[in-house]
Amino acid sequence: MRCHARFGVIVLTVFAAFGLVGFAQNAESQGGRFGSTWTYGAEFDFNSRYIWRSLAWSEGPVWQPTVWLGTSGLTLSVWSNFVLNKEPNYHQFNEVDYRLSYKKEIGKFTIEPAFNIYSYPNQDQTENPTTGELEILASFNLGDFSLETAHFIDLIDNPGGYIGEFGLAFEKDMSETLTVNAAARLTLANAKFNDYYIPLRHAAVNAFVLEIGLNYSFGDAFYVRPHFEWSELLDPDLKRAVRDSTWVAVGKSSLVNFGLTFGVEY
């Protein structure tokens, strides 16, 4: 039964991706209200490890598909994590997240509030209950560079748990089809966040994160993006707590991820 369920979810994801492409092409050909106001997309992201908030949530490779639909600044997306490595939840989806966001640009300033629902199928719901998180992203454009900040506040399972990011991002078109992007940021969290996920019972400047990627587009809507992520925990107490934690998959203070994303967007 579980095998059939997993196969069904994979097939559904693939058909959803191709369905979005077909529907977008049809909408675009009609022009007017569909072609100009709606966006559709899907991504298949393969990663050597699942890293979230500078913590390892898998020992090995994962597949992370996403589909989304947007209009007038509003975007609804569904993201999931499928375990490819022989570890707990092998060949299963162990996380499905839903995100509703609104993006607004005002001159060089961009703000994007969002709400996320995190759910954990095929896991113990007592230890991994569904939760919801308020998210606020903001950036200020400086040409090829931009100042970025992101703030996340848990509202359901760990009310008041907070983690924030502050960093500098870079993006430059090298040609009509190739874009280089990079970002460096610091993350800090309050005691409620650290105690819930690690546990560590005090606030800290948690980590330094470096991300580098190349985006190669081809055709009208398709793209491929190899990307790299390095995360280094900074707080000494946090390093010790992560090393001894039974929550995270890998108790290391330094994590590296290599990924390859295939996507389509209209």
C-alpha positions, 0 to 999 in steps of 0.5 A: 500500500505504501509503495502504491501511495509513493508511486501515486504521489510521484506520478501526480507531481510529474503530471502536475508539472506537465499540466502546468506547462500545457495550461500555461501555454494555452493561457498565454496563447489566449493573451489578455487576462490569462497570458498577462496576469498569471504565472505557473511553474514547477521545479525538480530540485535534487540535493545531496542533503536536506539542509534547513535553517543550517541544520541537517534533516537528512543524511544523504540525497533528497528530491524536492519538487515544487509547483506554484501558481500566481497572479497579481503578486499573490503566489500559492506554492506546494513544496515537498521532500522525498528521501532518496537515501537509505535512512528513515522514510527511504523512498517516501515523502516526509514533508509537504509544505504549503506557502501563500505569499504576496510580493510588492515592489516599491522603487528599489524596495521589495517586501514579501509577507507569507504564511507557511504550513509545514506538514510531515507525512509518514512520520510520528505526528506526536514528535512532528506535528503540523505547524504554521509560520509567518514569514516576512522577506524584504530587500533593497536593490543596489544594482547587481547587489541587494541587501536582504533580510528574512524573518520567520515566526512560528504561530502554531506548534512553537508559538513565538519561535523566531529565526531571522536572516540578514545578508547580501545577495549578488545576481548578474546576467552573463548572457541572455541565457546565463545568470550568476547568483550568490548570497552570504548571510548571518542567521540568528534565533531566539531561545524558543526556536533553538530550544525546540529544534536543537535543543539550546536554551538561549538565543544565539547568532546561529550560523553563517551561510554562503550560497552560489548558483548558475541559472541557465535558461533555454527555450521560452520557459525552461531552466536548469540551475546547479547550486552550492550551499555551505553552512557553518554554525557559529555559537560554541554552545550551539555546536555542542548541542547539535553534536549531541542532538537526536533531532537532526540527522547529522550532528555537524557544525559545518554542512555542504550541499550540492544541488541541481534544479530543473524548472519551468516557469511561465 
